[in-house]
Amino acid sequence: MEEVSQEWLERNFPCKWACPVHTESGKYVTLIAQGRFREAYAVARRPNPLASICGRICAAPCEPACRRGEIDSPVSIRALKRFVTEKFGVESMMDFSVLSEIYGHRKDRYAEKVAVIGSGPAGLACAHDLALLGYPVTIFESAPVAGGMLRLGVPEYRLPRALIQLEVNAILSLGVELHCNQRLGRDFTLSDLRAKGYKSIFLGVGAMQSRTLGIPGIELDGVLRGIDYLLNLNLGYKVEMGKRVVVIGGGNVALDVARTAARGGEQGNTERGLSIVQALDVARSAIRFGGREVTVCCLESEAEMPAALEEVEEALHEGIKFCHRMGPKQILGKDGSATGVEFTAVSRVFDENGRFAPQFIEGSETVLEADTVIVAIGQTGDFSFLSPEDNVETRQGRILIDPDTLATSAPGVYTGGDAAFGPRIAISAIADGKKAARSIDEFLRGEPRPEAELTVEIEIEDRYERVWDFEGIPRQKPPMRPTLRRVGFAEVEECYDEKAARLEGARCLHCWTNTIFTQSAEEGTECILCGGCQDVCPEDCIEILPSIRFVDVPASAEELVPLLSKAELRGSVFLKDEEACIRCGLCALRCPVGTITMQSFETKEHPCA
């Protein structure tokens, strides 16, 4: 084990490395392929307290990193997570005692109370991990319902409200207390919390303020901000909308807004809230339910648009129109109400260094008629609830932090998620909550927890009897509800059946298992240079080359040839392309002297309780 670098092992497991909470995605995917679903759920849930939610709405940074994508398409990791959480997660009406199986028995072993402000993904993750560590935790939420942006920002056709509540209930089952309708700065202050005995505080307050445009007409009736629109719908307030809706923005929030508007979202409902995080979703909703004409207009070209490609494709299926390379110049109105938007054509969005610096084409103005204009160009933090006595420094809509610990400028106060970094994906906010929990624990205990332990295991041959032609299995696309059946708040994406899930799981290349070359004459594993490993490799990713040492080191390529006659042979060198390797294990099986082994590694966190 000493011969193998832990950092090399971790980086050679790309889906785990790319996941902000370091989920061992490949391992639960493989367990699914083997039909070991309960074990797969434990692997998926252990680092992620919101696994069921992530199975539906995670941006899945693990998938672009998946090495299988170099062959054909990445493994559908997020969809497989949903498959296994539907069997054993909160949506399966799980017995919460399963959490004890995963984390061990929780104990209230510390007296220090911790307050968590906000019940979004960062706050929930922080509260979850602190409870497992043994702290009494109380969540204070300003809204009447828990979930933060998950509840108030993600459309219900993407994330059912009942599922969010089940995830919250699972965390509350650990002993966490929740108080809704409690707003920091209105109902209590940080000083009040300290006076009540809270020894540390986590600020998971998000970025709930919409950015706006500094153009004429922005104050007209019928002009809405994306986040405000979705928040009002989710909280049950009526939002008047016209027949023609223009959504300005090119991100996921803009798509959620568009898809929600297309569904006819005017009257909100606290049980059936809509999303705040996606502008495309609003457009899709408006078309479905209200027969509206919804158009998304953005500065970027189709290729530059920051929204996820699959979101754009689904929006197009639902009838939403797109206008690219258009910059809003002014909002037109009559009698105090919006009637349209004047746009200018965009020649470029980014400069030569890739910085945002849009340029517009003079004389290219065009007008789109609109009864409602929704501006969804991002959001920022509103920290008016903080007072100078709190000593929490902010700058440009963010709370200043120590990036290593997530500590703010106030002792014992930590933050993460959108409040610290600006709008980001849910799994990154979850990672921040977990990181802050570790920092709070170290702050209260005065010392860090032990690091995770690394263990390496030599694979047994029968564990490498893979599905025949696993490298040739095509991607099993997650099933989608037919467009004509996407009514109301029915989920758009559906769950794999067992056959498709196991087949998709079998596509995994097992990147946590590595080909290790060892040389030991004493143990009889000295390479005999038979070349069998190179011959049997189906991907031609192994080369055996002679190793030479130059008596005089060449200064340039031109000097290399005459020096070859002076070179001394020094055995052989193994070269292996890790990106091309499919972990079939044939080289290890072929090696007659055991020089090559397949070794898998595992990191084990120390129990929380």
C-alpha positions as CSV (number, residue, x, y, z in Angstrom):
1,M,0.0,0.0,0.0
2,E,2.9,2.4,0.7
3,E,3.8,2.2,-3.0
4,V,0.5,3.7,-4.1
5,S,-0.3,7.4,-3.6
6,Q,-3.6,8.1,-2.0
7,E,-4.0,11.3,-4.0
8,W,-3.4,9.3,-7.2
9,L,-6.0,6.7,-6.2
10,E,-8.6,9.4,-5.5
11,R,-7.9,11.4,-8.7
12,N,-8.0,8.1,-10.7
13,F,-11.7,7.7,-9.5
14,P,-13.0,10.7,-11.5
15,C,-16.7,10.5,-10.6
16,K,-15.9,10.5,-6.9
17,W,-13.4,13.3,-7.3
18,A,-15.9,15.5,-9.2
19,C,-18.7,15.1,-6.7
20,P,-18.6,17.9,-4.2
21,V,-19.5,15.5,-1.3
22,H,-17.2,12.7,-2.8
23,T,-19.9,10.1,-3.3
24,E,-18.4,6.8,-4.5
25,S,-20.8,6.9,-7.5
26,G,-19.2,4.1,-9.4
27,K,-19.5,1.7,-6.4
28,Y,-23.2,2.2,-6.0
29,V,-23.7,2.0,-9.7
30,T,-21.9,-1.3,-9.8
31,L,-23.9,-2.6,-6.8
32,I,-27.1,-1.8,-8.7
33,A,-25.7,-3.8,-11.7
34,Q,-25.2,-6.7,-9.3
35,G,-28.8,-6.4,-7.9
36,R,-27.4,-5.4,-4.4
37,F,-29.8,-2.5,-4.1
38,R,-29.8,-2.0,-0.3
39,E,-26.0,-1.8,-0.2
40,A,-26.1,0.5,-3.2
41,Y,-28.5,2.9,-1.3
42,A,-26.1,2.9,1.7
43,V,-23.2,4.0,-0.5
44,A,-25.3,6.7,-2.1
45,R,-26.8,8.0,1.1
46,R,-23.7,7.9,3.4
47,P,-22.1,11.1,2.2
48,N,-25.4,12.8,1.0
49,P,-28.2,13.5,3.4
50,L,-30.4,14.6,0.5
51,A,-29.8,11.6,-1.8
52,S,-33.4,11.2,-2.9
53,I,-33.6,14.9,-3.9
54,C,-30.3,14.7,-5.8
55,G,-31.6,11.6,-7.6
56,R,-34.0,14.0,-9.3
57,I,-32.5,17.5,-9.6
58,C,-28.7,17.1,-9.1
59,A,-26.6,18.8,-11.9
60,A,-24.5,15.7,-11.7
61,P,-20.9,17.0,-12.1
62,C,-19.9,13.4,-11.8
63,E,-21.2,12.5,-15.2
64,P,-19.0,14.8,-17.4
65,A,-16.1,13.4,-15.4
66,C,-17.1,9.8,-16.0
67,R,-14.4,8.0,-17.9
68,R,-17.0,5.9,-19.7
69,G,-17.8,9.1,-21.7
70,E,-14.4,8.7,-23.5
71,I,-15.8,5.4,-25.0
72,D,-19.3,6.5,-25.8
73,S,-21.5,8.2,-23.2
74,P,-21.1,8.7,-19.4
75,V,-23.0,6.4,-17.1
76,S,-26.4,7.9,-16.1
77,I,-25.3,8.2,-12.5
78,R,-28.0,10.6,-11.3
79,A,-30.8,8.5,-12.8
80,L,-29.4,5.4,-11.2
81,K,-29.3,7.2,-7.8
82,R,-33.1,7.9,-8.2
83,F,-33.6,4.2,-9.0
84,V,-32.0,3.0,-5.8
85,T,-33.5,5.8,-3.6
86,E,-37.0,4.9,-4.8
87,K,-36.3,1.4,-3.5
88,F,-34.8,2.3,-0.1
89,G,-34.9,6.1,0.2
90,V,-37.4,8.3,2.0
91,E,-39.8,8.0,-0.9
92,S,-40.0,4.3,-0.3
93,M,-41.5,5.1,3.1
94,M,-38.3,3.9,4.7
95,D,-38.0,3.0,8.3
96,F,-35.7,5.7,9.6
97,S,-33.8,3.1,11.5
98,V,-32.0,2.4,8.2
99,L,-30.0,5.6,9.0
100,S,-28.6,3.8,12.0
101,E,-27.4,1.0,9.8
102,I,-25.6,3.5,7.6
103,Y,-24.2,5.9,10.3
104,G,-24.3,3.9,13.5
105,H,-26.4,4.8,16.6
106,R,-26.5,8.5,17.3
107,K,-25.9,9.8,20.8
108,D,-26.5,13.2,22.4
109,R,-23.0,13.4,23.8
110,Y,-22.4,17.1,23.7
111,A,-24.1,20.0,25.5
112,E,-23.2,22.8,23.1
113,K,-26.2,23.9,21.1
114,V,-25.9,24.9,17.5
115,A,-28.3,27.2,15.5
116,V,-28.7,26.7,11.7
117,I,-30.3,29.7,9.9
118,G,-32.1,28.5,6.8
119,S,-33.4,25.1,5.8
120,G,-32.1,25.0,2.2
121,P,-29.6,22.2,1.1
122,A,-26.6,23.8,3.0
123,G,-28.5,24.3,6.2
124,L,-30.1,20.8,6.1
125,A,-26.8,19.1,5.4
126,C,-25.1,21.0,8.2
127,A,-27.8,20.2,10.7
128,H,-27.8,16.5,9.6
129,D,-24.1,16.1,10.2
130,L,-24.0,18.0,13.4
131,A,-26.8,15.8,14.8
132,L,-24.9,12.7,13.8
133,L,-21.8,14.1,15.6
134,G,-23.9,14.4,18.8
135,Y,-24.9,18.1,18.9
136,P,-28.4,19.5,19.7
137,V,-29.3,21.4,16.6
138,T,-32.1,23.9,15.9
139,I,-33.0,25.1,12.4
140,F,-34.7,28.6,12.0
141,E,-36.5,29.1,8.7
142,S,-38.1,32.4,7.6
143,A,-40.6,30.7,5.2
144,P,-43.7,28.8,6.4
145,V,-42.2,25.6,4.9
146,A,-38.8,24.0,5.1
147,G,-36.5,23.4,2.1
148,G,-35.3,26.8,1.1
149,M,-34.7,27.0,-2.7
150,L,-35.5,23.4,-3.1
151,R,-39.0,24.1,-2.0
152,L,-39.4,27.7,-3.3
153,G,-37.3,27.4,-6.4
154,V,-37.4,24.0,-8.1
155,P,-40.7,23.3,-10.0
156,E,-42.9,20.5,-8.6
157,Y,-42.8,18.7,-12.0
158,R,-39.1,18.3,-11.3
159,L,-39.1,17.8,-7.6
160,P,-42.3,16.7,-5.7
161,R,-43.0,18.7,-2.6
162,A,-43.9,15.5,-0.7
163,L,-40.4,14.2,-1.3
164,I,-38.8,17.3,0.1
165,Q,-40.8,17.0,3.2
166,L,-39.8,13.3,3.6
167,E,-36.1,14.3,3.3
168,V,-36.6,17.0,6.0
169,N,-38.5,14.5,8.2
170,A,-35.6,12.1,8.0
171,I,-33.2,14.8,9.2
172,L,-35.6,15.8,12.0
173,S,-35.8,12.1,13.1
174,L,-32.2,12.5,14.2
175,G,-33.3,14.9,16.9
176,V,-33.0,18.2,14.9
177,E,-35.6,20.9,15.8
178,L,-37.2,23.1,13.2
179,H,-38.9,26.5,13.7
180,C,-40.6,28.0,10.6
181,N,-41.7,31.6,10.2
182,Q,-38.7,32.7,12.1
183,R,-36.8,35.4,10.2
184,L,-33.3,36.6,11.3
185,G,-33.4,40.3,11.8
186,R,-37.1,40.4,12.4
187,D,-37.9,37.8,15.0
188,F,-34.5,37.3,16.5
189,T,-30.9,38.4,16.1
190,L,-27.5,36.7,16.3
191,S,-27.1,38.3,19.8
192,D,-30.4,36.7,20.8
193,L,-29.2,33.3,19.8
194,R,-25.9,33.7,21.7
195,A,-27.9,34.8,24.8
196,K,-30.0,31.7,24.6
197,G,-26.9,29.5,24.8
198,Y,-26.1,28.7,21.1
199,K,-22.4,28.2,21.0
200,S,-22.1,28.3,17.2
201,I,-24.2,29.5,14.3
202,F,-24.4,28.4,10.6
203,L,-25.9,31.0,8.2
204,G,-27.5,29.1,5.3
205,V,-29.6,32.0,4.1
206,G,-29.1,31.6,0.4
207,A,-29.2,34.3,-2.3
208,M,-32.8,35.3,-2.5
209,Q,-32.7,38.6,-4.2
210,S,-33.2,38.8,-7.9
211,R,-30.8,40.8,-10.1
212,T,-32.5,43.4,-12.3
213,L,-31.7,45.3,-15.5
214,G,-30.9,49.0,-15.6
215,I,-33.0,49.7,-18.7
216,P,-35.9,52.0,-19.3
217,G,-39.3,50.5,-18.5
218,I,-38.2,48.1,-15.8
219,E,-40.7,49.7,-13.4
220,L,-43.7,49.0,-15.6
221,D,-46.6,46.7,-14.5
222,G,-46.2,43.3,-15.9
223,V,-42.4,43.2,-15.4
224,L,-41.5,40.6,-12.9
225,R,-38.3,39.3,-11.4
226,G,-37.7,35.5,-11.9
227,I,-37.1,34.7,-8.2
228,D,-39.9,36.9,-7.0
229,Y,-42.3,35.3,-9.5
230,L,-41.4,31.7,-8.4
231,L,-41.4,32.6,-4.7
232,N,-44.8,34.1,-4.8
233,L,-46.2,31.1,-6.7
234,N,-44.6,28.7,-4.3
235,L,-46.0,30.5,-1.3
236,G,-49.5,30.6,-2.7
237,Y,-49.8,34.2,-3.8
238,K,-51.7,35.2,-7.0
239,V,-49.5,36.4,-9.9
240,E,-51.3,38.0,-12.8
241,M,-49.9,37.1,-16.2
242,G,-50.8,37.8,-19.8
243,K,-51.0,35.7,-22.9
244,R,-47.5,36.6,-24.3
245,V,-44.6,36.0,-21.9
246,V,-41.0,37.0,-22.6
247,V,-38.4,35.6,-20.3
248,I,-35.0,37.3,-20.3
249,G,-32.1,35.1,-19.3
250,G,-30.3,32.0,-20.5
251,G,-29.6,30.0,-17.4
252,N,-31.5,27.2,-15.7
253,V,-33.5,29.7,-13.6
254,A,-34.7,31.3,-16.7
255,L,-35.8,27.9,-18.1
256,D,-37.6,27.0,-14.9
257,V,-39.4,30.4,-15.0
258,A,-40.3,29.8,-18.6
259,R,-41.6,26.3,-18.2
260,T,-43.6,27.3,-15.1
261,A,-45.2,30.2,-16.9
262,A,-46.0,27.9,-19.8
263,R,-47.9,25.7,-17.4
264,G,-50.1,28.7,-16.7
265,G,-48.6,29.5,-13.2
266,E,-50.7,32.4,-11.9
267,Q,-52.2,31.1,-8.7
268,G,-49.6,29.7,-6.4
269,N,-50.3,27.0,-3.9
270,T,-48.3,26.1,-0.8
271,E,-48.7,22.4,-1.5
272,R,-47.8,22.8,-5.2
273,G,-45.0,25.3,-5.3
274,L,-43.0,26.2,-8.4
275,S,-39.2,26.5,-8.9
276,I,-37.0,29.5,-8.4
277,V,-33.9,28.1,-9.8
278,Q,-34.7,27.6,-13.5
279,A,-36.0,30.1,-16.1
280,L,-36.7,27.4,-18.7
281,D,-39.1,25.7,-16.3
282,V,-41.3,28.8,-16.1
283,A,-41.6,28.9,-19.8
284,R,-42.6,25.3,-20.2
285,S,-45.3,25.6,-17.5
286,A,-46.9,28.7,-19.2
287,I,-47.3,26.8,-22.5
288,R,-48.7,23.6,-21.0
289,F,-51.5,25.1,-18.9
290,G,-52.4,28.5,-20.2
291,G,-51.9,28.1,-23.9
292,R,-49.4,30.9,-23.6
293,E,-46.8,31.9,-26.0
294,V,-43.5,31.9,-24.1
295,T,-40.2,33.0,-25.5
296,V,-36.8,32.9,-23.8
297,C,-34.4,35.6,-25.0
298,C,-30.8,35.6,-24.1
299,L,-27.5,37.2,-24.9
300,E,-25.7,33.9,-25.7
301,S,-25.8,31.8,-28.8
302,E,-27.3,28.3,-28.5
303,A,-23.8,26.8,-27.9
304,E,-22.9,29.5,-25.3
305,M,-26.2,29.3,-23.3
306,P,-25.4,28.3,-19.7
307,A,-28.6,26.3,-19.2
308,A,-28.2,22.5,-19.2
309,L,-28.7,21.1,-22.7
310,E,-31.3,18.6,-21.6
311,E,-33.3,21.4,-20.0
312,V,-33.3,23.3,-23.3
313,E,-34.3,20.2,-25.2
314,E,-37.2,19.5,-22.9
315,A,-38.3,23.2,-23.1
316,L,-38.3,22.9,-26.9
317,H,-40.4,19.7,-26.7
318,E,-43.0,21.7,-24.7
319,G,-43.3,24.5,-27.2
320,I,-41.1,27.2,-25.7
321,K,-39.4,29.4,-28.3
322,F,-35.8,30.7,-28.1
323,C,-34.2,33.9,-29.4
324,H,-30.4,33.9,-29.1
325,R,-27.9,36.8,-29.3
326,M,-30.5,39.4,-28.3
327,G,-29.8,42.1,-25.6
328,P,-32.7,43.9,-24.0
329,K,-32.5,47.7,-24.6
330,Q,-35.8,48.9,-23.1
331,I,-39.2,47.6,-22.1
332,L,-42.0,49.3,-23.9
333,G,-45.3,50.2,-22.3
334,K,-48.7,51.8,-22.5
335,D,-50.8,53.2,-19.7
336,G,-48.2,52.0,-17.2
337,S,-48.2,48.4,-18.3
338,A,-45.6,46.5,-20.4
339,T,-46.4,45.9,-24.0
340,G,-43.1,44.5,-25.4
341,V,-39.3,44.5,-25.2
342,E,-37.0,46.2,-27.6
343,F,-33.8,44.1,-28.2
344,T,-30.5,44.8,-29.9
345,A,-28.6,42.1,-31.7
346,V,-25.4,40.9,-30.0
347,S,-22.2,40.5,-32.0
348,R,-20.3,38.7,-29.2
349,V,-20.8,37.9,-25.5
350,F,-17.3,37.2,-24.4
351,D,-14.0,38.9,-25.2
352,E,-10.8,37.3,-26.4
353,N,-9.9,36.3,-22.8
354,G,-13.3,34.7,-22.2
355,R,-14.6,37.5,-20.0
356,F,-18.2,38.6,-20.1
357,A,-18.1,41.7,-22.3
358,P,-21.1,41.8,-24.7
359,Q,-21.0,43.9,-27.8
360,F,-24.1,45.1,-29.6
361,I,-24.9,45.9,-33.2
362,E,-26.0,49.4,-33.8
363,G,-29.2,49.8,-35.8
364,S,-30.3,46.2,-35.3
365,E,-33.2,46.9,-32.9
366,T,-36.2,44.7,-33.0
367,V,-39.4,44.5,-30.8
368,L,-41.1,41.4,-29.3
369,E,-44.6,42.0,-28.1
370,A,-45.3,40.9,-24.5
371,D,-48.0,41.1,-21.8
372,T,-45.6,39.9,-19.2
373,V,-41.8,40.2,-19.0
374,I,-39.9,38.0,-16.5
375,V,-36.2,39.0,-15.8
376,A,-34.2,35.9,-14.7
377,I,-30.6,37.0,-15.0
378,G,-29.4,35.7,-11.6
379,Q,-29.6,36.5,-8.0
380,T,-27.6,37.9,-5.1
381,G,-27.7,37.9,-1.4
382,D,-29.6,40.4,0.8
383,F,-28.0,40.7,4.2
384,S,-30.0,43.6,5.6
385,F,-30.9,41.4,8.5
386,L,-27.3,41.7,9.8
387,S,-26.4,44.5,12.1
388,P,-22.9,46.1,12.7
389,E,-22.8,44.4,16.1
390,D,-22.9,41.0,14.4
391,N,-19.4,41.6,13.0
392,V,-20.2,39.5,9.9
393,E,-18.5,41.1,6.9
394,T,-20.2,41.1,3.5
395,R,-19.1,42.4,0.1
396,Q,-20.9,42.6,-3.2
397,G,-23.8,40.4,-2.2
398,R,-21.8,37.7,-0.4
399,I,-20.7,36.9,3.1
400,L,-16.9,36.9,3.4
401,I,-15.4,33.6,4.6
402,D,-12.3,31.7,5.2
403,P,-12.5,29.2,2.3
404,D,-10.7,26.5,4.3
405,T,-13.2,26.5,7.2
406,L,-16.2,28.5,5.9
407,A,-15.8,30.7,9.1
408,T,-17.1,34.3,8.8
409,S,-15.4,37.3,10.4
410,A,-17.5,36.7,13.6
411,P,-16.1,34.0,15.9
412,G,-18.2,30.8,15.9
413,V,-20.3,31.9,12.9
414,Y,-20.0,29.9,9.7
415,T,-21.7,30.1,6.3
416,G,-21.8,28.4,2.9
417,G,-23.9,27.8,-0.2
418,D,-25.2,30.8,-2.2
419,A,-24.7,33.2,0.7
420,A,-20.9,32.7,0.5
421,F,-20.3,31.7,-3.1
422,G,-23.2,33.1,-5.1
423,P,-25.8,30.9,-6.9
424,R,-24.5,27.3,-7.3
425,I,-25.8,23.8,-7.7
426,A,-27.5,22.0,-4.8
427,I,-24.8,19.4,-4.3
428,S,-22.2,22.1,-3.8
429,A,-24.4,23.7,-1.2
430,I,-24.7,20.3,0.5
431,A,-20.9,19.9,0.5
432,D,-20.6,23.4,2.1
433,G,-23.1,22.4,4.9
434,K,-21.1,19.3,5.6
435,K,-17.8,21.1,5.6
436,A,-19.2,23.8,7.9
437,A,-20.4,21.0,10.3
438,R,-16.8,19.6,10.5
439,S,-15.5,23.1,11.2
440,I,-18.1,23.8,13.9
441,D,-17.2,20.5,15.5
442,E,-13.5,21.4,15.5
443,F,-14.3,24.9,16.8
444,L,-16.4,23.4,19.7
445,R,-14.1,20.5,20.5
446,G,-10.8,22.3,20.0
447,E,-9.4,19.6,17.7
448,P,-10.1,18.0,14.3
449,R,-11.6,14.6,13.8
450,P,-9.3,11.8,12.6
451,E,-8.8,11.6,8.8
452,A,-10.6,8.9,6.8
453,E,-8.6,5.7,6.6
454,L,-7.5,4.3,3.2
455,T,-7.6,0.5,2.7
456,V,-6.4,-1.3,-0.5
457,E,-7.5,-4.8,-1.4
458,I,-6.2,-7.1,-4.1
459,E,-9.1,-8.2,-6.3
460,I,-10.1,-11.9,-6.3
461,E,-10.4,-13.2,-9.9
462,D,-14.0,-14.2,-9.7
463,R,-14.9,-10.6,-8.8
464,Y,-13.7,-9.7,-12.2
465,E,-16.1,-11.8,-14.2
466,R,-17.7,-8.8,-15.8
467,V,-20.9,-8.7,-17.9
468,W,-19.9,-9.9,-21.3
469,D,-19.1,-7.0,-23.7
470,F,-19.7,-4.5,-20.9
471,E,-17.8,-1.9,-22.9
472,G,-20.2,-2.3,-25.8
473,I,-23.5,-1.8,-23.8
474,P,-25.1,1.4,-25.1
475,R,-26.4,4.1,-22.7
476,Q,-29.8,3.4,-21.3
477,K,-31.6,6.7,-21.6
478,P,-33.7,7.6,-18.5
479,P,-37.4,7.3,-19.5
480,M,-39.3,10.6,-20.0
481,R,-43.1,11.2,-19.7
482,P,-44.5,11.8,-23.2
483,T,-45.0,15.5,-23.9
484,L,-48.8,15.2,-24.2
485,R,-49.0,13.6,-20.8
486,R,-47.0,16.4,-19.1
487,V,-50.0,17.9,-17.4
488,G,-50.2,19.7,-14.1
489,F,-47.3,19.0,-11.9
490,A,-46.6,15.4,-13.1
491,E,-42.9,14.7,-13.1
492,V,-41.2,14.9,-16.5
493,E,-38.5,12.3,-15.9
494,E,-39.5,8.8,-14.8
495,C,-37.6,6.1,-13.1
496,Y,-35.6,3.2,-14.7
497,D,-37.1,-0.2,-14.4
498,E,-34.9,-2.9,-12.9
499,K,-33.7,-4.4,-16.1
500,A,-32.6,-1.0,-17.6
501,A,-31.0,0.1,-14.3
502,R,-28.9,-3.1,-14.0
503,L,-27.8,-2.8,-17.6
504,E,-26.8,0.8,-17.2
505,G,-25.0,0.0,-14.0
506,A,-23.0,-2.6,-15.8
507,R,-21.5,0.1,-18.1
508,C,-19.4,1.4,-15.2
509,L,-15.6,0.9,-15.7
510,H,-14.8,0.4,-12.0
511,C,-12.3,3.3,-11.8
512,W,-11.7,2.7,-8.1
513,T,-9.9,-0.5,-9.2
514,N,-6.5,0.0,-10.7
515,T,-3.8,-2.0,-12.5
516,I,-0.8,-2.2,-10.1
517,F,2.6,-3.3,-11.4
518,T,4.9,-4.6,-8.7
519,Q,8.4,-6.1,-8.8
520,S,9.8,-8.3,-6.1
521,A,12.3,-11.0,-6.8
522,E,12.0,-12.3,-3.2
523,E,8.3,-12.9,-3.6
524,G,8.6,-14.3,-7.1
525,T,6.7,-11.5,-8.8
526,E,9.6,-10.2,-11.0
527,C,8.4,-9.5,-14.5
528,I,9.7,-11.9,-17.1
529,L,9.0,-9.6,-20.1
530,C,6.7,-12.1,-21.7
531,G,4.5,-9.4,-23.2
532,G,1.3,-11.2,-22.4
533,C,-0.4,-8.2,-20.8
534,Q,0.3,-6.1,-23.8
535,D,-1.0,-8.8,-26.2
536,V,-4.2,-9.4,-24.3
537,C,-5.2,-5.8,-23.6
538,P,-8.3,-5.1,-25.7
539,E,-7.8,-1.3,-25.7
540,D,-4.0,-1.3,-26.5
541,C,-3.4,0.8,-23.5
542,I,-0.2,-1.1,-22.3
543,E,3.2,-0.7,-23.9
544,I,6.5,-2.3,-22.9
545,L,9.5,-0.3,-24.0
546,P,13.2,-0.7,-23.5
547,S,14.6,1.7,-20.9
548,I,17.8,3.4,-21.8
549,R,20.2,5.7,-20.0
550,F,22.2,8.2,-22.0
551,V,25.9,8.6,-21.2
552,D,25.6,12.1,-22.5
553,V,22.2,13.7,-22.1
554,P,21.0,15.1,-25.5
555,A,20.4,18.8,-25.6
556,S,18.0,18.6,-28.5
557,A,16.1,16.2,-30.7
558,E,18.7,16.6,-33.5
559,E,21.4,15.3,-31.1
560,L,19.5,12.2,-30.1
561,V,20.2,9.9,-33.0
562,P,24.0,9.9,-32.8
563,L,23.8,9.4,-29.1
564,L,21.7,6.2,-29.3
565,S,24.8,4.1,-30.0
566,K,26.2,5.2,-26.6
567,A,23.0,4.4,-24.7
568,E,23.0,1.7,-22.1
569,L,20.0,-0.7,-21.9
570,R,18.4,-0.6,-18.5
571,G,15.7,-3.1,-18.5
572,S,12.2,-2.2,-19.6
573,V,9.5,0.4,-18.9
574,F,5.8,-0.2,-18.6
575,L,3.6,2.6,-20.0
576,K,-0.2,2.5,-19.3
577,D,-2.9,4.9,-20.5
578,E,-5.3,5.2,-17.5
579,E,-7.8,7.1,-19.6
580,A,-8.1,4.3,-22.2
581,C,-8.1,1.4,-19.6
582,I,-11.5,-0.2,-19.1
583,R,-10.5,-2.2,-16.0
584,C,-11.2,-5.5,-17.6
585,G,-8.5,-7.2,-15.6
586,L,-7.3,-9.4,-18.4
587,C,-3.7,-8.3,-18.0
588,A,-3.7,-9.4,-14.3
589,L,-5.3,-12.7,-15.2
590,R,-2.7,-13.3,-18.0
591,C,0.4,-12.4,-16.0
592,P,2.1,-15.7,-15.2
593,V,4.2,-14.4,-12.3
594,G,1.8,-12.1,-10.5
595,T,3.6,-8.9,-11.3
596,I,0.2,-7.3,-12.3
597,T,-2.6,-7.2,-9.8
598,M,-6.0,-5.5,-9.8
599,Q,-6.3,-3.5,-6.6
600,S,-9.4,-1.6,-5.4
601,F,-9.3,1.0,-2.7
602,E,-11.8,2.3,-0.1
603,T,-11.8,5.2,2.2
604,K,-13.6,4.8,5.5
605,E,-14.7,7.7,7.6
606,H,-14.6,7.4,11.3
607,P,-18.1,6.9,12.9
608,C,-19.9,10.1,13.8
609,A,-21.3,8.7,17.0
